[in-house]
Amino acid sequence: MGFISTISLTFIPLLIGIILLYGTYKRVPTYESFVEGGKEGIKIAVSIIPFLVGMLVAISIFRASGALDALMNWLRPLMKSIGVPAEIVPLLIIRPISGTAALGMTSDLIAVYGPDSFIGRLASVLQGSTDTTFYVLTVYFGAVGIKKMGDALKVGLLADVVGIIVSILIVVLIFGTT
């Protein structure tokens, strides 16, 4: 087994052990704290469910209505003119909305074009360089009761645009366009 694999397999148990030892040293009731955290986690999970269901329904409606296809067709000429393959456009659109759908699209692109293709590499880098902005705002902000999320939406979408631009530049600089 390689050095990196050994580190990865031992890091998390080692980190948990250090935290437990430090808590014991500071006389924190570690087991009771763990149980309380578990209870709180379950409460949060239950409170998120309505927002999650609402987001999934909205994504399904967006895709089934043809709005996603219309948006893709509108953006394709622009993306092609700046050298981004048209096959990436659906991923660019769906990534801020749904991580699961974006991962499925990335898997499909890699299966069709290969992991070493420009499209496969770009899809992989985009998957890791952008976030599910609408999902985060809907589910997490909704769960904690934040109503005014306009600024967070603007910053989140700006971060996604920057992530997309930098992803394209990095893939082109490192791997070229072919």
Secondary structure, DSSP 8 states (H G I E B T S, - for coil): --HHHHHHHHHHHHHHHHHHHHHHHTT--HHHHHHHHHHHHHHHHHHHHHHHHHHHHHHHHHHHTTHHHHHHHHHHHHHHHTT--GGGHHHHHHTTT-HHHHHHHHHHHHHHH-TTSHHHHHHHHHHHH---HHHIIIIIIHHTT----HHHHHHHHHHHHHHHHHHHHHHHHHH---
